[in-house]
């Protein structure tokens, strides 16, 4: 890591938060079912996409260096 990048503890925190976001989305789908409206689908696509992106890039940086 260079001095401008996030620290290891921040990367671990980002991975934890992405797991929490994905867990909440899974719980919401278990309680409410699969969304049928466009707004519900957008919420899951963008929220889930953000969580996967956040966790994936943080995990990539942790494993890489």
mmCIF file as Biopython writes it, N, C-alpha, C and O atoms, coordinates in Angstrom:
data_model
#
loop_
_atom_site.group_PDB
_atom_site.id
_atom_site.type_symbol
_atom_site.label_atom_id
_atom_site.label_alt_id
_atom_site.label_comp_id
_atom_site.label_asym_id
_atom_site.label_entity_id
_atom_site.label_seq_id
_atom_site.pdbx_PDB_ins_code
_atom_site.Cartn_x
_atom_site.Cartn_y
_atom_site.Cartn_z
_atom_site.occupancy
_atom_site.B_iso_or_equiv
_atom_site.auth_seq_id
_atom_site.auth_asym_id
_atom_site.pdbx_PDB_model_num
ATOM 1   N N  . UNK A ? 1  ? 0.835   -1.179  0.000   1.0 0.0 1  A 1 
ATOM 2   C CA . UNK A ? 1  ? 0.000   0.000   0.000   1.0 0.0 1  A 1 
ATOM 3   C C  . UNK A ? 1  ? 0.882   1.245   0.000   1.0 0.0 1  A 1 
ATOM 4   O O  . UNK A ? 1  ? 1.946   1.280   0.619   1.0 0.0 1  A 1 
ATOM 5   N N  . UNK A ? 2  ? 0.419   2.239   -0.696  1.0 0.0 2  A 1 
ATOM 6   C CA . UNK A ? 2  ? 1.136   3.497   -0.633  1.0 0.0 2  A 1 
ATOM 7   C C  . UNK A ? 2  ? 0.536   4.365   0.467   1.0 0.0 2  A 1 
ATOM 8   O O  . UNK A ? 2  ? -0.456  3.991   1.094   1.0 0.0 2  A 1 
ATOM 9   N N  . UNK A ? 3  ? 1.138   5.511   0.691   1.0 0.0 3  A 1 
ATOM 10  C CA . UNK A ? 3  ? 0.669   6.348   1.791   1.0 0.0 3  A 1 
ATOM 11  C C  . UNK A ? 3  ? -0.667  7.028   1.494   1.0 0.0 3  A 1 
ATOM 12  O O  . UNK A ? 3  ? -1.279  7.592   2.401   1.0 0.0 3  A 1 
ATOM 13  N N  . UNK A ? 4  ? -1.128  6.986   0.253   1.0 0.0 4  A 1 
ATOM 14  C CA . UNK A ? 4  ? -2.376  7.637   -0.106  1.0 0.0 4  A 1 
ATOM 15  C C  . UNK A ? 4  ? -3.569  6.687   -0.089  1.0 0.0 4  A 1 
ATOM 16  O O  . UNK A ? 4  ? -4.715  7.136   -0.129  1.0 0.0 4  A 1 
ATOM 17  N N  . UNK A ? 5  ? -3.320  5.411   -0.031  1.0 0.0 5  A 1 
ATOM 18  C CA . UNK A ? 5  ? -4.409  4.431   -0.051  1.0 0.0 5  A 1 
ATOM 19  C C  . UNK A ? 5  ? -4.986  4.197   1.328   1.0 0.0 5  A 1 
ATOM 20  O O  . UNK A ? 5  ? -4.420  4.639   2.328   1.0 0.0 5  A 1 
ATOM 21  N N  . UNK A ? 6  ? -6.120  3.497   1.387   1.0 0.0 6  A 1 
ATOM 22  C CA . UNK A ? 6  ? -6.719  3.189   2.692   1.0 0.0 6  A 1 
ATOM 23  C C  . UNK A ? 6  ? -5.885  2.160   3.457   1.0 0.0 6  A 1 
ATOM 24  O O  . UNK A ? 6  ? -5.176  1.348   2.862   1.0 0.0 6  A 1 
ATOM 25  N N  . UNK A ? 7  ? -5.983  2.211   4.764   1.0 0.0 7  A 1 
ATOM 26  C CA . UNK A ? 7  ? -5.236  1.268   5.594   1.0 0.0 7  A 1 
ATOM 27  C C  . UNK A ? 7  ? -5.916  -0.101  5.564   1.0 0.0 7  A 1 
ATOM 28  O O  . UNK A ? 7  ? -7.045  -0.238  5.094   1.0 0.0 7  A 1 
ATOM 29  N N  . UNK A ? 8  ? -5.206  -1.115  6.077   1.0 0.0 8  A 1 
ATOM 30  C CA . UNK A ? 8  ? -5.764  -2.470  6.113   1.0 0.0 8  A 1 
ATOM 31  C C  . UNK A ? 8  ? -7.023  -2.531  6.960   1.0 0.0 8  A 1 
ATOM 32  O O  . UNK A ? 8  ? -7.975  -3.229  6.613   1.0 0.0 8  A 1 
ATOM 33  N N  . UNK A ? 9  ? -7.031  -1.809  8.059   1.0 0.0 9  A 1 
ATOM 34  C CA . UNK A ? 9  ? -8.210  -1.843  8.919   1.0 0.0 9  A 1 
ATOM 35  C C  . UNK A ? 9  ? -9.414  -1.209  8.219   1.0 0.0 9  A 1 
ATOM 36  O O  . UNK A ? 9  ? -10.541 -1.669  8.402   1.0 0.0 9  A 1 
ATOM 37  N N  . UNK A ? 10 ? -9.196  -0.169  7.427   1.0 0.0 10 A 1 
ATOM 38  C CA . UNK A ? 10 ? -10.309 0.427   6.690   1.0 0.0 10 A 1 
ATOM 39  C C  . UNK A ? 10 ? -10.816 -0.526  5.611   1.0 0.0 10 A 1 
ATOM 40  O O  . UNK A ? 10 ? -12.022 -0.604  5.380   1.0 0.0 10 A 1 
ATOM 41  N N  . UNK A ? 11 ? -9.927  -1.242  4.956   1.0 0.0 11 A 1 
ATOM 42  C CA . UNK A ? 11 ? -10.347 -2.219  3.950   1.0 0.0 11 A 1 
ATOM 43  C C  . UNK A ? 11 ? -11.167 -3.343  4.586   1.0 0.0 11 A 1 
ATOM 44  O O  . UNK A ? 11 ? -12.167 -3.785  4.020   1.0 0.0 11 A 1 
ATOM 45  N N  . UNK A ? 12 ? -10.740 -3.799  5.758   1.0 0.0 12 A 1 
ATOM 46  C CA . UNK A ? 12 ? -11.502 -4.832  6.469   1.0 0.0 12 A 1 
ATOM 47  C C  . UNK A ? 12 ? -12.875 -4.299  6.881   1.0 0.0 12 A 1 
ATOM 48  O O  . UNK A ? 12 ? -13.865 -5.028  6.828   1.0 0.0 12 A 1 
ATOM 49  N N  . UNK A ? 13 ? -12.936 -3.035  7.290   1.0 0.0 13 A 1 
ATOM 50  C CA . UNK A ? 13 ? -14.208 -2.419  7.653   1.0 0.0 13 A 1 
ATOM 51  C C  . UNK A ? 13 ? -15.136 -2.332  6.439   1.0 0.0 13 A 1 
ATOM 52  O O  . UNK A ? 13 ? -16.337 -2.569  6.562   1.0 0.0 13 A 1 
ATOM 53  N N  . UNK A ? 14 ? -14.593 -1.997  5.280   1.0 0.0 14 A 1 
ATOM 54  C CA . UNK A ? 14 ? -15.397 -1.929  4.056   1.0 0.0 14 A 1 
ATOM 55  C C  . UNK A ? 14 ? -15.956 -3.303  3.688   1.0 0.0 14 A 1 
ATOM 56  O O  . UNK A ? 14 ? -17.105 -3.413  3.260   1.0 0.0 14 A 1 
ATOM 57  N N  . UNK A ? 15 ? -15.153 -4.339  3.854   1.0 0.0 15 A 1 
ATOM 58  C CA . UNK A ? 15 ? -15.625 -5.699  3.572   1.0 0.0 15 A 1 
ATOM 59  C C  . UNK A ? 15 ? -16.747 -6.071  4.539   1.0 0.0 15 A 1 
ATOM 60  O O  . UNK A ? 15 ? -17.747 -6.665  4.136   1.0 0.0 15 A 1 
ATOM 61  N N  . UNK A ? 16 ? -16.582 -5.726  5.801   1.0 0.0 16 A 1 
ATOM 62  C CA . UNK A ? 16 ? -17.616 -5.988  6.794   1.0 0.0 16 A 1 
ATOM 63  C C  . UNK A ? 16 ? -18.908 -5.252  6.448   1.0 0.0 16 A 1 
ATOM 64  O O  . UNK A ? 16 ? -19.991 -5.832  6.526   1.0 0.0 16 A 1 
ATOM 65  N N  . UNK A ? 17 ? -18.802 -3.988  6.071   1.0 0.0 17 A 1 
ATOM 66  C CA . UNK A ? 17 ? -19.997 -3.209  5.733   1.0 0.0 17 A 1 
ATOM 67  C C  . UNK A ? 17 ? -20.675 -3.750  4.478   1.0 0.0 17 A 1 
ATOM 68  O O  . UNK A ? 17 ? -21.904 -3.735  4.398   1.0 0.0 17 A 1 
ATOM 69  N N  . UNK A ? 18 ? -19.917 -4.221  3.508   1.0 0.0 18 A 1 
ATOM 70  C CA . UNK A ? 18 ? -20.545 -4.788  2.316   1.0 0.0 18 A 1 
ATOM 71  C C  . UNK A ? 18 ? -21.274 -6.084  2.667   1.0 0.0 18 A 1 
ATOM 72  O O  . UNK A ? 18 ? -22.331 -6.373  2.105   1.0 0.0 18 A 1 
ATOM 73  N N  . UNK A ? 19 ? -20.717 -6.864  3.591   1.0 0.0 19 A 1 
ATOM 74  C CA . UNK A ? 19 ? -21.404 -8.077  4.037   1.0 0.0 19 A 1 
ATOM 75  C C  . UNK A ? 19 ? -22.692 -7.734  4.784   1.0 0.0 19 A 1 
ATOM 76  O O  . UNK A ? 19 ? -23.694 -8.435  4.643   1.0 0.0 19 A 1 
ATOM 77  N N  . UNK A ? 20 ? -22.671 -6.659  5.579   1.0 0.0 20 A 1 
ATOM 78  C CA . UNK A ? 20 ? -23.867 -6.221  6.292   1.0 0.0 20 A 1 
ATOM 79  C C  . UNK A ? 20 ? -24.943 -5.770  5.304   1.0 0.0 20 A 1 
ATOM 80  O O  . UNK A ? 20 ? -26.111 -6.124  5.462   1.0 0.0 20 A 1 
ATOM 81  N N  . UNK A ? 21 ? -24.561 -4.991  4.284   1.0 0.0 21 A 1 
ATOM 82  C CA . UNK A ? 21 ? -25.514 -4.525  3.278   1.0 0.0 21 A 1 
ATOM 83  C C  . UNK A ? 21 ? -26.138 -5.711  2.548   1.0 0.0 21 A 1 
ATOM 84  O O  . UNK A ? 21 ? -27.355 -5.766  2.371   1.0 0.0 21 A 1 
ATOM 85  N N  . UNK A ? 22 ? -25.310 -6.649  2.131   1.0 0.0 22 A 1 
ATOM 86  C CA . UNK A ? 22 ? -25.838 -7.826  1.433   1.0 0.0 22 A 1 
ATOM 87  C C  . UNK A ? 22 ? -26.738 -8.649  2.354   1.0 0.0 22 A 1 
ATOM 88  O O  . UNK A ? 22 ? -27.759 -9.177  1.912   1.0 0.0 22 A 1 
ATOM 89  N N  . UNK A ? 23 ? -26.371 -8.759  3.613   1.0 0.0 23 A 1 
ATOM 90  C CA . UNK A ? 23 ? -27.203 -9.476  4.574   1.0 0.0 23 A 1 
ATOM 91  C C  . UNK A ? 23 ? -28.557 -8.818  4.767   1.0 0.0 23 A 1 
ATOM 92  O O  . UNK A ? 23 ? -29.577 -9.504  4.844   1.0 0.0 23 A 1 
ATOM 93  N N  . UNK A ? 24 ? -28.577 -7.500  4.846   1.0 0.0 24 A 1 
ATOM 94  C CA . UNK A ? 24 ? -29.846 -6.784  4.981   1.0 0.0 24 A 1 
ATOM 95  C C  . UNK A ? 24 ? -30.710 -6.943  3.738   1.0 0.0 24 A 1 
ATOM 96  O O  . UNK A ? 24 ? -31.931 -7.064  3.845   1.0 0.0 24 A 1 
ATOM 97  N N  . UNK A ? 25 ? -30.094 -6.943  2.561   1.0 0.0 25 A 1 
ATOM 98  C CA . UNK A ? 25 ? -30.862 -7.159  1.336   1.0 0.0 25 A 1 
ATOM 99  C C  . UNK A ? 25 ? -31.462 -8.563  1.300   1.0 0.0 25 A 1 
ATOM 100 O O  . UNK A ? 25 ? -32.596 -8.748  0.859   1.0 0.0 25 A 1 
ATOM 101 N N  . UNK A ? 26 ? -30.705 -9.540  1.763   1.0 0.0 26 A 1 
ATOM 102 C CA . UNK A ? 26 ? -31.207 -10.918 1.800   1.0 0.0 26 A 1 
ATOM 103 C C  . UNK A ? 26 ? -32.356 -11.039 2.802   1.0 0.0 26 A 1 
ATOM 104 O O  . UNK A ? 26 ? -33.355 -11.703 2.525   1.0 0.0 26 A 1 
ATOM 105 N N  . UNK A ? 27 ? -32.216 -10.403 3.957   1.0 0.0 27 A 1 
ATOM 106 C CA . UNK A ? 27 ? -33.288 -10.426 4.956   1.0 0.0 27 A 1 
ATOM 107 C C  . UNK A ? 27 ? -34.542 -9.748  4.411   1.0 0.0 27 A 1 
ATOM 108 O O  . UNK A ? 27 ? -35.652 -10.242 4.608   1.0 0.0 27 A 1 
ATOM 109 N N  . UNK A ? 28 ? -34.368 -8.621  3.727   1.0 0.0 28 A 1 
ATOM 110 C CA . UNK A ? 28 ? -35.521 -7.918  3.150   1.0 0.0 28 A 1 
ATOM 111 C C  . UNK A ? 28 ? -36.219 -8.782  2.106   1.0 0.0 28 A 1 
ATOM 112 O O  . UNK A ? 28 ? -37.448 -8.795  2.031   1.0 0.0 28 A 1 
ATOM 113 N N  . UNK A ? 29 ? -35.447 -9.496  1.307   1.0 0.0 29 A 1 
ATOM 114 C CA . UNK A ? 29 ? -36.065 -10.376 0.310   1.0 0.0 29 A 1 
ATOM 115 C C  . UNK A ? 29 ? -36.760 -11.555 0.976   1.0 0.0 29 A 1 
ATOM 116 O O  . UNK A ? 29 ? -37.789 -12.019 0.485   1.0 0.0 29 A 1 
ATOM 117 N N  . UNK A ? 30 ? -36.216 -12.047 2.087   1.0 0.0 30 A 1 
ATOM 118 C CA . UNK A ? 30 ? -36.843 -13.160 2.789   1.0 0.0 30 A 1 
ATOM 119 C C  . UNK A ? 30 ? -38.166 -12.737 3.423   1.0 0.0 30 A 1 
ATOM 120 O O  . UNK A ? 30 ? -39.117 -13.518 3.468   1.0 0.0 30 A 1 
ATOM 121 N N  . UNK A ? 31 ? -38.222 -11.511 3.907   1.0 0.0 31 A 1 
ATOM 122 C CA . UNK A ? 31 ? -39.437 -11.036 4.565   1.0 0.0 31 A 1 
ATOM 123 C C  . UNK A ? 31 ? -40.484 -10.586 3.545   1.0 0.0 31 A 1 
ATOM 124 O O  . UNK A ? 31 ? -41.646 -10.984 3.624   1.0 0.0 31 A 1 
ATOM 125 N N  . UNK A ? 32 ? -40.071 -9.763  2.599   1.0 0.0 32 A 1 
ATOM 126 C CA . UNK A ? 32 ? -41.018 -9.160  1.653   1.0 0.0 32 A 1 
ATOM 127 C C  . UNK A ? 32 ? -41.171 -9.936  0.355   1.0 0.0 32 A 1 
ATOM 128 O O  . UNK A ? 32 ? -42.128 -9.712  -0.386  1.0 0.0 32 A 1 
ATOM 129 N N  . UNK A ? 33 ? -40.255 -10.836 0.069   1.0 0.0 33 A 1 
ATOM 130 C CA . UNK A ? 33 ? -40.303 -11.562 -1.193  1.0 0.0 33 A 1 
ATOM 131 C C  . UNK A ? 33 ? -39.533 -10.823 -2.280  1.0 0.0 33 A 1 
ATOM 132 O O  . UNK A ? 33 ? -38.952 -9.764  -2.045  1.0 0.0 33 A 1 
ATOM 133 N N  . UNK A ? 34 ? -39.542 -11.391 -3.440  1.0 0.0 34 A 1 
ATOM 134 C CA . UNK A ? 34 ? -38.841 -10.792 -4.576  1.0 0.0 34 A 1 
ATOM 135 C C  . UNK A ? 34 ? -39.605 -9.545  -5.015  1.0 0.0 34 A 1 
ATOM 136 O O  . UNK A ? 34 ? -40.822 -9.597  -5.186  1.0 0.0 34 A 1 
ATOM 137 N N  . UNK A ? 35 ? -38.895 -8.412  -5.202  1.0 0.0 35 A 1 
ATOM 138 C CA . UNK A ? 35 ? -39.594 -7.185  -5.585  1.0 0.0 35 A 1 
ATOM 139 C C  . UNK A ? 35 ? -40.213 -7.306  -6.978  1.0 0.0 35 A 1 
ATOM 140 O O  . UNK A ? 35 ? -39.615 -7.890  -7.882  1.0 0.0 35 A 1 
ATOM 141 N N  . UNK A ? 36 ? -41.398 -6.756  -7.141  1.0 0.0 36 A 1 
ATOM 142 C CA . UNK A ? 36 ? -42.110 -6.827  -8.417  1.0 0.0 36 A 1 
ATOM 143 C C  . UNK A ? 36 ? -42.121 -5.485  -9.145  1.0 0.0 36 A 1 
ATOM 144 O O  . UNK A ? 36 ? -42.274 -5.444  -10.366 1.0 0.0 36 A 1 
ATOM 145 N N  . UNK A ? 37 ? -41.962 -4.405  -8.417  1.0 0.0 37 A 1 
ATOM 146 C CA . UNK A ? 37 ? -41.989 -3.099  -9.059  1.0 0.0 37 A 1 
ATOM 147 C C  . UNK A ? 37 ? -40.586 -2.669  -9.457  1.0 0.0 37 A 1 
ATOM 148 O O  . UNK A ? 37 ? -39.592 -3.216  -8.979  1.0 0.0 37 A 1 
ATOM 149 N N  . UNK A ? 38 ? -40.524 -1.694  -10.328 1.0 0.0 38 A 1 
ATOM 150 C CA . UNK A ? 38 ? -39.240 -1.204  -10.815 1.0 0.0 38 A 1 
ATOM 151 C C  . UNK A ? 38 ? -38.420 -0.573  -9.699  1.0 0.0 38 A 1 
ATOM 152 O O  . UNK A ? 38 ? -37.197 -0.715  -9.663  1.0 0.0 38 A 1 
ATOM 153 N N  . UNK A ? 39 ? -39.094 0.125   -8.786  1.0 0.0 39 A 1 
ATOM 154 C CA . UNK A ? 39 ? -38.382 0.766   -7.681  1.0 0.0 39 A 1 
ATOM 155 C C  . UNK A ? 39 ? -37.710 -0.277  -6.792  1.0 0.0 39 A 1 
ATOM 156 O O  . UNK A ? 39 ? -36.565 -0.093  -6.380  1.0 0.0 39 A 1 
ATOM 157 N N  . UNK A ? 40 ? -38.401 -1.350  -6.499  1.0 0.0 40 A 1 
ATOM 158 C CA . UNK A ? 40 ? -37.818 -2.416  -5.677  1.0 0.0 40 A 1 
ATOM 159 C C  . UNK A ? 40 ? -36.659 -3.099  -6.361  1.0 0.0 40 A 1 
ATOM 160 O O  . UNK A ? 40 ? -35.653 -3.424  -5.730  1.0 0.0 40 A 1 
ATOM 161 N N  . UNK A ? 41 ? -36.803 -3.315  -7.643  1.0 0.0 41 A 1 
ATOM 162 C CA . UNK A ? 41 ? -35.720 -3.959  -8.392  1.0 0.0 41 A 1 
ATOM 163 C C  . UNK A ? 41 ? -34.493 -3.053  -8.435  1.0 0.0 41 A 1 
ATOM 164 O O  . UNK A ? 41 ? -33.367 -3.523  -8.276  1.0 0.0 41 A 1 
ATOM 165 N N  . UNK A ? 42 ? -34.711 -1.746  -8.651  1.0 0.0 42 A 1 
ATOM 166 C CA . UNK A ? 42 ? -33.589 -0.800  -8.658  1.0 0.0 42 A 1 
ATOM 167 C C  . UNK A ? 42 ? -32.873 -0.795  -7.321  1.0 0.0 42 A 1 
ATOM 168 O O  . UNK A ? 42 ? -31.643 -0.765  -7.272  1.0 0.0 42 A 1 
ATOM 169 N N  . UNK A ? 43 ? -33.630 -0.824  -6.245  1.0 0.0 43 A 1 
ATOM 170 C CA . UNK A ? 43 ? -33.030 -0.820  -4.915  1.0 0.0 43 A 1 
ATOM 171 C C  . UNK A ? 43 ? -32.094 -2.008  -4.745  1.0 0.0 43 A 1 
ATOM 172 O O  . UNK A ? 43 ? -30.976 -1.857  -4.253  1.0 0.0 43 A 1 
ATOM 173 N N  . UNK A ? 44 ? -32.549 -3.191  -5.151  1.0 0.0 44 A 1 
ATOM 174 C CA . UNK A ? 44 ? -31.731 -4.373  -4.980  1.0 0.0 44 A 1 
ATOM 175 C C  . UNK A ? 44 ? -30.562 -4.417  -5.964  1.0 0.0 44 A 1 
ATOM 176 O O  . UNK A ? 44 ? -29.476 -4.876  -5.611  1.0 0.0 44 A 1 
ATOM 177 N N  . UNK A ? 45 ? -30.772 -3.951  -7.181  1.0 0.0 45 A 1 
ATOM 178 C CA . UNK A ? 45 ? -29.686 -3.964  -8.168  1.0 0.0 45 A 1 
ATOM 179 C C  . UNK A ? 45 ? -28.599 -2.971  -7.777  1.0 0.0 45 A 1 
ATOM 180 O O  . UNK A ? 45 ? -27.419 -3.321  -7.745  1.0 0.0 45 A 1 
ATOM 181 N N  . UNK A ? 46 ? -28.990 -1.730  -7.479  1.0 0.0 46 A 1 
ATOM 182 C CA . UNK A ? 46 ? -27.986 -0.723  -7.150  1.0 0.0 46 A 1 
ATOM 183 C C  . UNK A ? 46 ? -27.389 -0.931  -5.763  1.0 0.0 46 A 1 
ATOM 184 O O  . UNK A ? 46 ? -26.180 -0.779  -5.583  1.0 0.0 46 A 1 
ATOM 185 N N  . UNK A ? 47 ? -28.218 -1.276  -4.781  1.0 0.0 47 A 1 
ATOM 186 C CA . UNK A ? 47 ? -27.701 -1.532  -3.437  1.0 0.0 47 A 1 
ATOM 187 C C  . UNK A ? 47 ? -26.800 -2.752  -3.398  1.0 0.0 47 A 1 
ATOM 188 O O  . UNK A ? 47 ? -25.724 -2.725  -2.801  1.0 0.0 47 A 1 
ATOM 189 N N  . UNK A ? 48 ? -27.251 -3.824  -4.042  1.0 0.0 48 A 1 
ATOM 190 C CA . UNK A ? 48 ? -26.431 -5.039  -4.100  1.0 0.0 48 A 1 
ATOM 191 C C  . UNK A ? 48 ? -25.183 -4.838  -4.934  1.0 0.0 48 A 1 
ATOM 192 O O  . UNK A ? 48 ? -24.112 -5.338  -4.589  1.0 0.0 48 A 1 
ATOM 193 N N  . UNK A ? 49 ? -25.315 -4.109  -6.029  1.0 0.0 49 A 1 
ATOM 194 C CA . UNK A ? 49 ? -24.145 -3.822  -6.864  1.0 0.0 49 A 1 
ATOM 195 C C  . UNK A ? 49 ? -23.109 -3.000  -6.126  1.0 0.0 49 A 1 
ATOM 196 O O  . UNK A ? 49 ? -21.910 -3.250  -6.243  1.0 0.0 49 A 1 
ATOM 197 N N  . UNK A ? 50 ? -23.574 -2.012  -5.359  1.0 0.0 50 A 1 
ATOM 198 C CA . UNK A ? 50 ? -22.649 -1.211  -4.560  1.0 0.0 50 A 1 
ATOM 199 C C  . UNK A ? 50 ? -21.944 -2.060  -3.522  1.0 0.0 50 A 1 
ATOM 200 O O  . UNK A ? 50 ? -20.735 -1.928  -3.331  1.0 0.0 50 A 1 
ATOM 201 N N  . UNK A ? 51 ? -22.678 -2.927  -2.851  1.0 0.0 51 A 1 
ATOM 202 C CA . UNK A ? 51 ? -22.086 -3.770  -1.813  1.0 0.0 51 A 1 
ATOM 203 C C  . UNK A ? 51 ? -21.063 -4.734  -2.415  1.0 0.0 51 A 1 
ATOM 204 O O  . UNK A ? 51 ? -19.991 -4.938  -1.845  1.0 0.0 51 A 1 
ATOM 205 N N  . UNK A ? 52 ? -21.388 -5.321  -3.553  1.0 0.0 52 A 1 
ATOM 206 C CA . UNK A ? 52 ? -20.453 -6.242  -4.208  1.0 0.0 52 A 1 
ATOM 207 C C  . UNK A ? 52 ? -19.216 -5.487  -4.695  1.0 0.0 52 A 1 
ATOM 208 O O  . UNK A ? 52 ? -18.094 -5.978  -4.565  1.0 0.0 52 A 1 
ATOM 209 N N  . UNK A ? 53 ? -19.421 -4.306  -5.251  1.0 0.0 53 A 1 
ATOM 210 C CA . UNK A ? 53 ? -18.279 -3.500  -5.711  1.0 0.0 53 A 1 
ATOM 211 C C  . UNK A ? 53 ? -17.385 -3.100  -4.544  1.0 0.0 53 A 1 
ATOM 212 O O  . UNK A ? 53 ? -16.164 -3.228  -4.623  1.0 0.0 53 A 1 
ATOM 213 N N  . UNK A ? 54 ? -17.993 -2.616  -3.460  1.0 0.0 54 A 1 
ATOM 214 C CA . UNK A ? 54 ? -17.231 -2.180  -2.289  1.0 0.0 54 A 1 
ATOM 215 C C  . UNK A ? 54 ? -16.441 -3.340  -1.688  1.0 0.0 54 A 1 
ATOM 216 O O  . UNK A ? 54 ? -15.249 -3.209  -1.409  1.0 0.0 54 A 1 
ATOM 217 N N  . UNK A ? 55 ? -17.101 -4.461  -1.492  1.0 0.0 55 A 1 
ATOM 218 C CA . UNK A ? 55 ? -16.415 -5.614  -0.911  1.0 0.0 55 A 1 
ATOM 219 C C  . UNK A ? 55 ? -15.399 -6.216  -1.853  1.0 0.0 55 A 1 
ATOM 220 O O  . UNK A ? 55 ? -14.324 -6.634  -1.423  1.0 0.0 55 A 1 
ATOM 221 N N  . UNK A ? 56 ? -15.725 -6.267  -3.142  1.0 0.0 56 A 1 
ATOM 222 C CA . UNK A ? 56 ? -14.808 -6.856  -4.120  1.0 0.0 56 A 1 
ATOM 223 C C  . UNK A ? 56 ? -13.522 -6.070  -4.284  1.0 0.0 56 A 1 
ATOM 224 O O  . UNK A ? 56 ? -12.435 -6.648  -4.300  1.0 0.0 56 A 1 
ATOM 225 N N  . UNK A ? 57 ? -13.638 -4.752  -4.406  1.0 0.0 57 A 1 
ATOM 226 C CA . UNK A ? 57 ? -12.418 -3.952  -4.566  1.0 0.0 57 A 1 
ATOM 227 C C  . UNK A ? 57 ? -11.582 -3.954  -3.301  1.0 0.0 57 A 1 
ATOM 228 O O  . UNK A ? 57 ? -10.353 -3.967  -3.368  1.0 0.0 57 A 1 
ATOM 229 N N  . UNK A ? 58 ? -12.234 -3.942  -2.150  1.0 0.0 58 A 1 
ATOM 230 C CA . UNK A ? 58 ? -11.482 -3.970  -0.889  1.0 0.0 58 A 1 
ATOM 231 C C  . UNK A ? 58 ? -10.775 -5.322  -0.719  1.0 0.0 58 A 1 
ATOM 232 O O  . UNK A ? 58 ? -9.618  -5.380  -0.304  1.0 0.0 58 A 1 
ATOM 233 N N  . UNK A ? 59 ? -11.478 -6.391  -1.042  1.0 0.0 59 A 1 
ATOM 234 C CA . UNK A ? 59 ? -10.863 -7.715  -0.946  1.0 0.0 59 A 1 
ATOM 235 C C  . UNK A ? 59 ? -9.702  -7.847  -1.931  1.0 0.0 59 A 1 
ATOM 236 O O  . UNK A ? 59 ? -8.667  -8.425  -1.600  1.0 0.0 59 A 1 
ATOM 237 N N  . UNK A ? 60 ? -9.873  -7.316  -3.131  1.0 0.0 60 A 1 
ATOM 238 C CA . UNK A ? 60 ? -8.803  -7.350  -4.132  1.0 0.0 60 A 1 
ATOM 239 C C  . UNK A ? 60 ? -7.560  -6.612  -3.627  1.0 0.0 60 A 1 
ATOM 240 O O  . UNK A ? 60 ? -6.443  -7.102  -3.793  1.0 0.0 60 A 1 
ATOM 241 N N  . UNK A ? 61 ? -7.742  -5.447  -3.018  1.0 0.0 61 A 1 
ATOM 242 C CA . UNK A ? 61 ? -6.603  -4.676  -2.515  1.0 0.0 61 A 1 
ATOM 243 C C  . UNK A ? 61 ? -5.941  -5.400  -1.332  1.0 0.0 61 A 1 
ATOM 244 O O  . UNK A ? 61 ? -4.717  -5.386  -1.202  1.0 0.0 61 A 1 
ATOM 245 N N  . UNK A ? 62 ? -6.747  -6.028  -0.480  1.0 0.0 62 A 1 
ATOM 246 C CA . UNK A ? 62 ? -6.158  -6.760  0.645   1.0 0.0 62 A 1 
ATOM 247 C C  . UNK A ? 62 ? -5.330  -7.955  0.171   1.0 0.0 62 A 1 
ATOM 248 O O  . UNK A ? 62 ? -4.239  -8.201  0.686   1.0 0.0 62 A 1 
ATOM 249 N N  . UNK A ? 63 ? -5.840  -8.684  -0.794  1.0 0.0 63 A 1 
ATOM 250 C CA . UNK A ? 63 ? -5.123  -9.860  -1.278  1.0 0.0 63 A 1 
ATOM 251 C C  . UNK A ? 63 ? -3.919  -9.501  -2.125  1.0 0.0 63 A 1 
ATOM 252 O O  . UNK A ? 63 ? -2.931  -10.235 -2.144  1.0 0.0 63 A 1 
ATOM 253 N N  . UNK A ? 64 ? -3.988  -8.383  -2.823  1.0 0.0 64 A 1 
ATOM 254 C CA . UNK A ? 64 ? -2.921  -7.972  -3.714  1.0 0.0 64 A 1 
ATOM 255 C C  . UNK A ? 64 ? -1.711  -7.419  -2.969  1.0 0.0 64 A 1 
ATOM 256 O O  . UNK A ? 64 ? -0.573  -7.608  -3.399  1.0 0.0 64 A 1 
ATOM 257 N N  . UNK A ? 65 ? -1.951  -6.748  -1.873  1.0 0.0 65 A 1 
ATOM 258 C CA . UNK A ? 65 ? -0.776  -6.124  -1.299  1.0 0.0 65 A 1 
ATOM 259 C C  . UNK A ? 65 ? -0.834  -5.900  0.120   1.0 0.0 65 A 1 
ATOM 260 O O  . UNK A ? 65 ? 0.115   -5.375  0.701   1.0 0.0 65 A 1 
#
